[in-house]
Amino acid sequence: MDGERRGEPAAISDTVTVTCAIDSQAHQIPDSELTAPYALRSGRYRAVCGCVVTAAPMVQPEGEACRTCTALVAPPERARRGRHGFRRLLA
Protein backbone atom coordinates (compact mmCIF):
# COMPACT_ATOMS: atom_id res chain seq x y z
CA MET A 1 0.00 0.00 0.00
CA ASP A 2 2.93 2.34 0.64
CA GLY A 3 3.97 1.94 -2.99
CA GLU A 4 0.58 3.18 -4.15
CA ARG A 5 0.96 6.34 -2.10
CA ARG A 6 4.30 7.14 -3.73
CA GLY A 7 2.86 6.75 -7.22
CA GLU A 8 4.30 3.29 -7.78
CA PRO A 9 2.14 0.46 -9.14
CA ALA A 10 0.55 -1.98 -6.71
CA ALA A 11 2.50 -5.14 -5.91
CA ILE A 12 1.82 -7.91 -8.40
CA SER A 13 1.26 -10.30 -5.49
CA ASP A 14 -2.06 -8.57 -4.68
CA THR A 15 -4.13 -10.81 -6.94
CA VAL A 16 -7.25 -12.95 -6.94
CA THR A 17 -7.59 -16.22 -8.85
CA VAL A 18 -10.41 -16.18 -11.42
CA THR A 19 -11.19 -19.03 -13.81
CA CYS A 20 -11.88 -17.93 -17.38
CA ALA A 21 -15.09 -19.21 -18.99
CA ILE A 22 -13.36 -19.27 -22.40
CA ASP A 23 -10.02 -21.07 -21.82
CA SER A 24 -10.93 -22.75 -18.47
CA GLN A 25 -7.63 -21.62 -16.93
CA ALA A 26 -7.29 -20.02 -13.50
CA HIS A 27 -5.72 -16.59 -14.05
CA GLN A 28 -4.32 -14.10 -11.52
CA ILE A 29 -6.29 -10.83 -11.59
CA PRO A 30 -4.87 -7.76 -9.78
CA ASP A 31 -7.15 -6.39 -7.05
CA SER A 32 -7.19 -3.00 -8.76
CA GLU A 33 -8.49 -4.60 -11.97
CA LEU A 34 -11.49 -6.12 -10.17
CA THR A 35 -12.72 -2.70 -9.10
CA ALA A 36 -11.97 -0.79 -12.33
CA PRO A 37 -15.09 0.98 -13.67
CA TYR A 38 -14.88 -0.60 -17.16
CA ALA A 39 -14.54 -4.09 -15.63
CA LEU A 40 -17.59 -3.62 -13.41
CA ARG A 41 -19.73 -2.88 -16.47
CA SER A 42 -18.34 -5.56 -18.77
CA GLY A 43 -17.48 -8.40 -16.39
CA ARG A 44 -14.11 -8.83 -18.10
CA TYR A 45 -10.79 -8.46 -16.35
CA ARG A 46 -7.20 -8.22 -17.60
CA ALA A 47 -5.05 -10.92 -16.01
CA VAL A 48 -1.41 -10.51 -15.03
CA CYS A 49 -0.46 -12.45 -18.19
CA GLY A 50 -2.38 -9.97 -20.38
CA CYS A 51 -5.30 -12.27 -21.18
CA VAL A 52 -8.78 -10.72 -20.97
CA VAL A 53 -10.73 -13.02 -18.65
CA THR A 54 -14.49 -13.56 -18.67
CA ALA A 55 -15.19 -15.00 -15.24
CA ALA A 56 -16.66 -18.49 -15.10
CA PRO A 57 -19.55 -19.18 -12.69
CA MET A 58 -18.43 -19.58 -9.08
CA VAL A 59 -20.04 -23.06 -8.91
CA GLN A 60 -17.60 -24.31 -11.54
CA PRO A 61 -14.40 -25.87 -10.14
CA GLU A 62 -11.21 -23.84 -10.45
CA GLY A 63 -9.39 -24.52 -13.71
CA GLU A 64 -5.76 -25.38 -14.29
CA ALA A 65 -3.47 -22.53 -13.28
CA CYS A 66 -2.24 -20.27 -16.08
CA ARG A 67 1.51 -20.89 -16.29
CA THR A 68 2.32 -17.32 -17.32
CA CYS A 69 0.35 -15.81 -14.45
CA THR A 70 1.94 -18.24 -12.01
CA ALA A 71 5.43 -17.36 -13.22
CA LEU A 72 4.78 -13.63 -12.94
CA VAL A 73 3.20 -13.78 -9.47
CA ALA A 74 5.50 -16.41 -7.91
CA PRO A 75 7.43 -15.03 -4.93
CA PRO A 76 11.17 -14.62 -5.51
CA GLU A 77 13.35 -17.37 -4.14
CA ARG A 78 14.89 -16.54 -0.80
CA ALA A 79 18.59 -16.78 -0.41
CA ARG A 80 19.44 -19.89 1.53
CA ARG A 81 21.53 -19.50 4.63
CA GLY A 82 23.96 -22.04 5.87
CA ARG A 83 22.79 -24.50 8.49
CA HIS A 84 25.06 -22.94 11.06
CA GLY A 85 23.71 -19.37 10.78
CA PHE A 86 21.58 -19.67 13.92
CA ARG A 87 24.40 -21.28 15.89
CA ARG A 88 26.66 -18.33 15.06
CA LEU A 89 24.13 -15.94 16.54
CA LEU A 90 24.06 -17.89 19.80
CA ALA A 91 27.85 -18.16 20.10
N, CA, C and O atoms as a GROMACS GRO file, in nm:
protein
  364
    1MET      N    1   0.081  -0.118   0.000
    1MET     CA    2   0.000   0.000   0.000
    1MET      C    3   0.086   0.126   0.000
    1MET      O    4   0.048   0.228  -0.057
    2ASP      N    5   0.203   0.119   0.064
    2ASP     CA    6   0.293   0.234   0.064
    2ASP      C    7   0.336   0.270  -0.077
    2ASP      O    8   0.351   0.388  -0.109
    3GLY      N    9   0.356   0.169  -0.162
    3GLY     CA   10   0.397   0.194  -0.299
    3GLY      C   11   0.292   0.272  -0.376
    3GLY      O   12   0.326   0.355  -0.460
    4GLU      N   13   0.165   0.247  -0.347
    4GLU     CA   14   0.058   0.318  -0.416
    4GLU      C   15   0.059   0.466  -0.377
    4GLU      O   16   0.029   0.552  -0.460
    5ARG      N   17   0.094   0.496  -0.255
    5ARG     CA   18   0.096   0.634  -0.210
    5ARG      C   19   0.207   0.713  -0.278
    5ARG      O   20   0.192   0.833  -0.300
    6ARG      N   21   0.316   0.648  -0.310
    6ARG     CA   22   0.430   0.714  -0.373
    6ARG      C   23   0.417   0.718  -0.525
    6ARG      O   24   0.510   0.761  -0.594
    7GLY      N   25   0.306   0.673  -0.578
    7GLY     CA   26   0.286   0.675  -0.722
    7GLY      C   27   0.340   0.553  -0.794
    7GLY      O   28   0.344   0.550  -0.917
    8GLU      N   29   0.380   0.452  -0.718
    8GLU     CA   30   0.430   0.329  -0.778
    8GLU      C   31   0.313   0.233  -0.798
    8GLU      O   32   0.214   0.243  -0.726
    9PRO      N   33   0.323   0.141  -0.894
    9PRO     CA   34   0.214   0.046  -0.914
    9PRO      C   35   0.200  -0.049  -0.796
    9PRO      O   36   0.295  -0.072  -0.721
   10ALA      N   37   0.080  -0.103  -0.779
   10ALA     CA   38   0.055  -0.198  -0.671
   10ALA      C   39   0.139  -0.324  -0.693
   10ALA      O   40   0.175  -0.358  -0.806
   11ALA      N   41   0.171  -0.391  -0.583
   11ALA     CA   42   0.250  -0.514  -0.591
   11ALA      C   43   0.174  -0.617  -0.672
   11ALA      O   44   0.052  -0.629  -0.660
   12ILE      N   45   0.246  -0.692  -0.754
   12ILE     CA   46   0.182  -0.791  -0.840
   12ILE      C   47   0.130  -0.908  -0.758
   12ILE      O   48   0.050  -0.988  -0.808
   13SER      N   49   0.172  -0.920  -0.633
   13SER     CA   50   0.126  -1.030  -0.549
   13SER      C   51  -0.015  -1.007  -0.496
   13SER      O   52  -0.074  -1.099  -0.439
   14ASP      N   53  -0.070  -0.886  -0.512
   14ASP     CA   54  -0.206  -0.857  -0.467
   14ASP      C   55  -0.304  -0.898  -0.577
   14ASP      O   56  -0.358  -0.813  -0.649
   15THR      N   57  -0.328  -1.029  -0.588
   15THR     CA   58  -0.413  -1.081  -0.694
   15THR      C   59  -0.518  -1.175  -0.640
   15THR      O   60  -0.510  -1.224  -0.526
   16VAL      N   61  -0.618  -1.200  -0.724
   16VAL     CA   62  -0.726  -1.295  -0.694
   16VAL      C   63  -0.730  -1.394  -0.811
   16VAL      O   64  -0.716  -1.354  -0.926
   17THR      N   65  -0.750  -1.520  -0.781
   17THR     CA   66  -0.759  -1.622  -0.885
   17THR      C   67  -0.901  -1.626  -0.941
   17THR      O   68  -0.997  -1.639  -0.866
   18VAL      N   69  -0.912  -1.614  -1.073
   18VAL     CA   70  -1.041  -1.618  -1.142
   18VAL      C   71  -1.028  -1.714  -1.260
   18VAL      O   72  -0.936  -1.702  -1.341
   19THR      N   73  -1.120  -1.809  -1.269
   19THR     CA   74  -1.119  -1.903  -1.381
   19THR      C   75  -1.193  -1.841  -1.499
   19THR      O   76  -1.302  -1.786  -1.484
   20CYS      N   77  -1.132  -1.850  -1.616
   20CYS     CA   78  -1.188  -1.793  -1.738
   20CYS      C   79  -1.289  -1.890  -1.798
   20CYS      O   80  -1.262  -2.010  -1.809
   21ALA      N   81  -1.405  -1.838  -1.838
   21ALA     CA   82  -1.509  -1.921  -1.899
   21ALA      C   83  -1.469  -1.965  -2.040
   21ALA      O   84  -1.525  -2.062  -2.092
   22ILE      N   85  -1.374  -1.896  -2.102
   22ILE     CA   86  -1.336  -1.927  -2.240
   22ILE      C   87  -1.225  -2.032  -2.247
   22ILE      O   88  -1.239  -2.132  -2.318
   23ASP      N   89  -1.114  -2.011  -2.173
   23ASP     CA   90  -1.002  -2.107  -2.182
   23ASP      C   91  -0.995  -2.202  -2.063
   23ASP      O   92  -0.908  -2.289  -2.059
   24SER      N   93  -1.085  -2.188  -1.966
   24SER     CA   94  -1.093  -2.275  -1.847
   24SER      C   95  -0.967  -2.276  -1.762
   24SER      O   96  -0.944  -2.370  -1.686
   25GLN      N   97  -0.883  -2.172  -1.775
   25GLN     CA   98  -0.763  -2.162  -1.693
   25GLN      C   99  -0.788  -2.064  -1.579
   25GLN      O  100  -0.864  -1.969  -1.592
   26ALA      N  101  -0.721  -2.090  -1.466
   26ALA     CA  102  -0.729  -2.002  -1.350
   26ALA      C  103  -0.622  -1.895  -1.364
   26ALA      O  104  -0.503  -1.925  -1.355
   27HIS      N  105  -0.663  -1.771  -1.386
   27HIS     CA  106  -0.572  -1.659  -1.405
   27HIS      C  107  -0.563  -1.575  -1.279
   27HIS      O  108  -0.654  -1.577  -1.196
   28GLN      N  109  -0.452  -1.502  -1.264
   28GLN     CA  110  -0.432  -1.410  -1.152
   28GLN      C  111  -0.476  -1.270  -1.197
   28GLN      O  112  -0.421  -1.215  -1.292
   29ILE      N  113  -0.575  -1.215  -1.126
   29ILE     CA  114  -0.629  -1.083  -1.159
   29ILE      C  115  -0.587  -0.987  -1.047
   29ILE      O  116  -0.614  -1.014  -0.930
   30PRO      N  117  -0.523  -0.875  -1.082
   30PRO     CA  118  -0.487  -0.776  -0.978
   30PRO      C  119  -0.612  -0.721  -0.911
   30PRO      O  120  -0.715  -0.702  -0.975
   31ASP      N  121  -0.603  -0.695  -0.780
   31ASP     CA  122  -0.715  -0.639  -0.705
   31ASP      C  123  -0.768  -0.512  -0.770
   31ASP      O  124  -0.889  -0.492  -0.778
   32SER      N  125  -0.678  -0.427  -0.816
   32SER     CA  126  -0.719  -0.300  -0.876
   32SER      C  127  -0.801  -0.322  -1.004
   32SER      O  128  -0.887  -0.240  -1.037
   33GLU      N  129  -0.776  -0.429  -1.074
   33GLU     CA  130  -0.849  -0.460  -1.197
   33GLU      C  131  -0.993  -0.501  -1.166
   33GLU      O  132  -1.084  -0.472  -1.244
   34LEU      N  133  -1.014  -0.567  -1.053
   34LEU     CA  134  -1.149  -0.612  -1.017
   34LEU      C  135  -1.243  -0.496  -0.986
   34LEU      O  136  -1.365  -0.509  -1.001
   35THR      N  137  -1.189  -0.384  -0.946
   35THR     CA  138  -1.272  -0.270  -0.910
   35THR      C  139  -1.269  -0.158  -1.014
   35THR      O  140  -1.328  -0.052  -0.992
   36ALA      N  141  -1.203  -0.180  -1.127
   36ALA     CA  142  -1.197  -0.079  -1.232
   36ALA      C  143  -1.336  -0.057  -1.291
   36ALA      O  144  -1.410  -0.153  -1.312
   37PRO      N  145  -1.374   0.068  -1.318
   37PRO     CA  146  -1.509   0.098  -1.367
   37PRO      C  147  -1.547   0.022  -1.495
   37PRO      O  148  -1.660  -0.025  -1.506
   38TYR      N  149  -1.455   0.010  -1.591
   38TYR     CA  150  -1.488  -0.060  -1.716
   38TYR      C  151  -1.511  -0.209  -1.690
   38TYR      O  152  -1.592  -0.271  -1.759
   39ALA      N  153  -1.440  -0.266  -1.593
   39ALA     CA  154  -1.454  -0.409  -1.563
   39ALA      C  155  -1.588  -0.436  -1.494
   39ALA      O  156  -1.650  -0.540  -1.517
   40LEU      N  157  -1.632  -0.344  -1.411
   40LEU     CA  158  -1.759  -0.362  -1.341
   40LEU      C  159  -1.875  -0.367  -1.440
   40LEU      O  160  -1.972  -0.440  -1.419
   41ARG      N  161  -1.866  -0.290  -1.547
   41ARG     CA  162  -1.973  -0.288  -1.647
   41ARG      C  163  -1.967  -0.407  -1.741
   41ARG      O  164  -2.070  -0.459  -1.783
   42SER      N  165  -1.847  -0.451  -1.775
   42SER     CA  166  -1.834  -0.556  -1.877
   42SER      C  167  -1.820  -0.696  -1.820
   42SER      O  168  -1.852  -0.794  -1.887
   43GLY      N  169  -1.771  -0.708  -1.696
   43GLY     CA  170  -1.748  -0.840  -1.639
   43GLY      C  171  -1.624  -0.908  -1.693
   43GLY      O  172  -1.606  -1.028  -1.677
   44ARG      N  173  -1.537  -0.831  -1.757
   44ARG     CA  174  -1.411  -0.883  -1.810
   44ARG      C  175  -1.296  -0.816  -1.739
   44ARG      O  176  -1.300  -0.696  -1.709
   45TYR      N  177  -1.193  -0.895  -1.713
   45TYR     CA  178  -1.079  -0.846  -1.635
   45TYR      C  179  -0.950  -0.882  -1.706
   45TYR      O  180  -0.940  -0.988  -1.767
   46ARG      N  181  -0.851  -0.794  -1.700
   46ARG     CA  182  -0.720  -0.822  -1.760
   46ARG      C  183  -0.633  -0.891  -1.656
   46ARG      O  184  -0.606  -0.837  -1.549
   47ALA      N  185  -0.589  -1.013  -1.690
   47ALA     CA  186  -0.505  -1.092  -1.601
   47ALA      C  187  -0.361  -1.041  -1.605
   47ALA      O  188  -0.324  -0.962  -1.692
   48VAL      N  189  -0.282  -1.087  -1.511
   48VAL     CA  190  -0.141  -1.051  -1.503
   48VAL      C  191  -0.069  -1.089  -1.632
   48VAL      O  192   0.024  -1.019  -1.673
   49CYS      N  193  -0.110  -1.198  -1.695
   49CYS     CA  194  -0.046  -1.245  -1.819
   49CYS      C  195  -0.089  -1.164  -1.941
   49CYS      O  196  -0.031  -1.180  -2.049
   50GLY      N  197  -0.190  -1.078  -1.926
   50GLY     CA  198  -0.238  -0.997  -2.038
   50GLY      C  199  -0.367  -1.049  -2.100
   50GLY      O  200  -0.429  -0.979  -2.180
   51CYS      N  201  -0.408  -1.168  -2.065
   51CYS     CA  202  -0.530  -1.227  -2.118
   51CYS      C  203  -0.652  -1.153  -2.061
   51CYS      O  204  -0.654  -1.117  -1.943
   52VAL      N  205  -0.753  -1.130  -2.145
   52VAL     CA  206  -0.878  -1.072  -2.097
   52VAL      C  207  -0.967  -1.187  -2.054
   52VAL      O  208  -1.003  -1.272  -2.136
   53VAL      N  209  -1.003  -1.189  -1.926
   53VAL     CA  210  -1.073  -1.302  -1.865
   53VAL      C  211  -1.221  -1.270  -1.848
   53VAL      O  212  -1.257  -1.166  -1.793
   54THR      N  213  -1.306  -1.360  -1.897
   54THR     CA  214  -1.449  -1.356  -1.867
   54THR      C  215  -1.470  -1.458  -1.757
   54THR      O  216  -1.450  -1.578  -1.777
   55ALA      N  217  -1.510  -1.412  -1.641
   55ALA     CA  218  -1.519  -1.499  -1.524
   55ALA      C  219  -1.620  -1.612  -1.543
   55ALA      O  220  -1.732  -1.590  -1.588
   56ALA      N  221  -1.578  -1.732  -1.507
   56ALA     CA  222  -1.666  -1.849  -1.510
   56ALA      C  223  -1.756  -1.845  -1.386
   56ALA      O  224  -1.722  -1.778  -1.288
   57PRO      N  225  -1.869  -1.915  -1.387
   57PRO     CA  226  -1.956  -1.918  -1.269
   57PRO      C  227  -1.881  -1.973  -1.147
   57PRO      O  228  -1.797  -2.062  -1.159
   58MET      N  229  -1.912  -1.918  -1.032
   58MET     CA  230  -1.843  -1.958  -0.908
   58MET      C  231  -1.869  -2.104  -0.870
   58MET      O  232  -1.792  -2.161  -0.793
   59VAL      N  233  -1.975  -2.166  -0.923
   59VAL     CA  234  -2.004  -2.306  -0.891
   59VAL      C  235  -1.916  -2.401  -0.970
   59VAL      O  236  -1.908  -2.520  -0.938
   60GLN      N  237  -1.850  -2.350  -1.073
   60GLN     CA  238  -1.760  -2.431  -1.154
   60GLN      C  239  -1.627  -2.448  -1.080
   60GLN      O  240  -1.578  -2.352  -1.021
   61PRO      N  241  -1.569  -2.569  -1.082
   61PRO     CA  242  -1.440  -2.587  -1.014
   61PRO      C  243  -1.331  -2.501  -1.077
   61PRO      O  244  -1.338  -2.468  -1.196
   62GLU      N  245  -1.232  -2.465  -0.996
   62GLU     CA  246  -1.120  -2.384  -1.045
   62GLU      C  247  -1.045  -2.460  -1.154
   62GLU      O  248  -1.019  -2.579  -1.140
   63GLY      N  249  -1.011  -2.389  -1.260
   63GLY     CA  250  -0.939  -2.452  -1.371
   63GLY      C  251  -0.792  -2.468  -1.342
   63GLY      O  252  -0.743  -2.432  -1.234
   64GLU      N  253  -0.721  -2.523  -1.440
   64GLU     CA  254  -0.576  -2.538  -1.429
   64GLU      C  255  -0.512  -2.400  -1.426
   64GLU      O  256  -0.553  -2.310  -1.500
   65ALA      N  257  -0.412  -2.383  -1.343
   65ALA     CA  258  -0.346  -2.253  -1.328
   65ALA      C  259  -0.277  -2.211  -1.457
   65ALA      O  260  -0.210  -2.291  -1.522
   66CYS      N  261  -0.294  -2.085  -1.493
   66CYS     CA  262  -0.224  -2.027  -1.608
   66CYS      C  263  -0.074  -2.023  -1.574
   66CYS      O  264  -0.035  -1.965  -1.473
   67ARG      N  265   0.007  -2.082  -1.657
   67ARG     CA  266   0.151  -2.089  -1.629
   67ARG      C  267   0.216  -1.951  -1.632
   67ARG      O  268   0.306  -1.924  -1.552
   68THR      N  269   0.173  -1.865  -1.722
   68THR     CA  270   0.232  -1.732  -1.732
   68THR      C  271   0.200  -1.650  -1.609
   68THR      O  272   0.288  -1.585  -1.552
   69CYS      N  273   0.074  -1.653  -1.566
   69CYS     CA  274   0.035  -1.581  -1.445
   69CYS      C  275   0.112  -1.632  -1.324
   69CYS      O  276   0.162  -1.554  -1.243
   70THR      N  277   0.123  -1.764  -1.313
   70THR     CA  278   0.194  -1.824  -1.201
   70THR      C  279   0.340  -1.780  -1.199
   70THR      O  280   0.394  -1.750  -1.092
   71ALA      N  281   0.402  -1.777  -1.315
   71ALA     CA  282   0.543  -1.736  -1.322
   71ALA      C  283   0.561  -1.589  -1.284
   71ALA      O  284   0.660  -1.553  -1.221
   72LEU      N  285   0.466  -1.505  -1.322
   72LEU     CA  286   0.478  -1.363  -1.294
   72LEU      C  287   0.446  -1.327  -1.149
   72LEU      O  288   0.496  -1.228  -1.097
   73VAL      N  289   0.363  -1.408  -1.084
   73VAL     CA  290   0.320  -1.378  -0.947
   73VAL      C  291   0.403  -1.454  -0.843
   73VAL      O  292   0.401  -1.418  -0.726
   74ALA      N  293   0.474  -1.558  -0.884
   74ALA     CA  294   0.550  -1.641  -0.791
   74ALA      C  295   0.645  -1.556  -0.709
   74ALA      O  296   0.713  -1.469  -0.763
   75PRO      N  297   0.650  -1.580  -0.577
   75PRO     CA  298   0.743  -1.504  -0.493
   75PRO      C  299   0.887  -1.535  -0.529
   75PRO      O  300   0.919  -1.649  -0.565
   76PRO      N  301   0.976  -1.436  -0.520
   76PRO     CA  302   1.117  -1.462  -0.551
   76PRO      C  303   1.177  -1.562  -0.452
   76PRO      O  304   1.139  -1.567  -0.335
   77GLU      N  305   1.270  -1.640  -0.501
   77GLU     CA  306   1.335  -1.737  -0.414
   77GLU      C  307   1.418  -1.665  -0.310
   77GLU      O  308   1.488  -1.568  -0.340
   78ARG      N  309   1.409  -1.713  -0.188
   78ARG     CA  310   1.489  -1.654  -0.080
   78ARG      C  311   1.629  -1.713  -0.083
   78ARG      O  312   1.649  -1.830  -0.115
   79ALA      N  313   1.721  -1.630  -0.049
   79ALA     CA  314   1.859  -1.678  -0.041
   79ALA      C  315   1.870  -1.776   0.075
   79ALA      O  316   1.823  -1.750   0.186
   80ARG      N  317   1.930  -1.888   0.048
   80ARG     CA  318   1.944  -1.989   0.153
   80ARG      C  319   2.063  -1.955   0.241
   80ARG      O  320   2.170  -1.916   0.193
   81ARG      N  321   2.043  -1.971   0.368
   81ARG     CA  322   2.153  -1.950   0.463
   81ARG      C  323   2.212  -2.086   0.500
   81ARG      O  324   2.147  -2.190   0.488
   82GLY      N  325   2.332  -2.081   0.543
   82GLY     CA  326   2.396  -2.204   0.587
   82GLY      C  327   2.326  -2.260   0.710
   82GLY      O  328   2.256  -2.188   0.780
   83ARG      N  329   2.345  -2.386   0.735
   83ARG     CA  330   2.279  -2.450   0.849
   83ARG      C  331   2.330  -2.398   0.982
   83ARG      O  332   2.265  -2.413   1.085
   84HIS      N  333   2.446  -2.336   0.980
   84HIS     CA  334   2.506  -2.294   1.106
   84HIS      C  335   2.480  -2.146   1.137
   84HIS      O  336   2.536  -2.094   1.234
   85GLY      N  337   2.399  -2.079   1.058
   85GLY     CA  338   2.371  -1.937   1.078
   85GLY      C  339   2.313  -1.906   1.216
   85GLY      O  340   2.353  -1.809   1.281
   86PHE      N  341   2.220  -1.989   1.261
   86PHE     CA  342   2.158  -1.967   1.392
   86PHE      C  343   2.257  -1.995   1.504
   86PHE      O  344   2.257  -1.925   1.606
   87ARG      N  345   2.340  -2.095   1.487
   87ARG     CA  346   2.440  -2.128   1.589
   87ARG      C  347   2.538  -2.013   1.607
   87ARG      O  348   2.582  -1.985   1.719
   88ARG      N  349   2.573  -1.947   1.498
   88ARG     CA  350   2.666  -1.834   1.506
   88ARG      C  351   2.607  -1.719   1.588
   88ARG      O  352   2.679  -1.651   1.661
   89LEU      N  353   2.479  -1.699   1.577
   89LEU     CA  354   2.413  -1.594   1.654
   89LEU      C  355   2.417  -1.622   1.805
   89LEU      O  356   2.427  -1.531   1.887
   90LEU      N  357   2.409  -1.750   1.839
   90LEU     CA  358   2.406  -1.789   1.980
   90LEU      C  359   2.546  -1.792   2.042
   90LEU      O  360   2.560  -1.785   2.164
   91ALA      N  361   2.648  -1.803   1.959
   91ALA     CA  362   2.786  -1.816   2.010
   91ALA      C  363   2.837  -1.687   2.070
   91ALA      O  364   2.951  -1.682   2.117
   0.00000   0.00000   0.00000
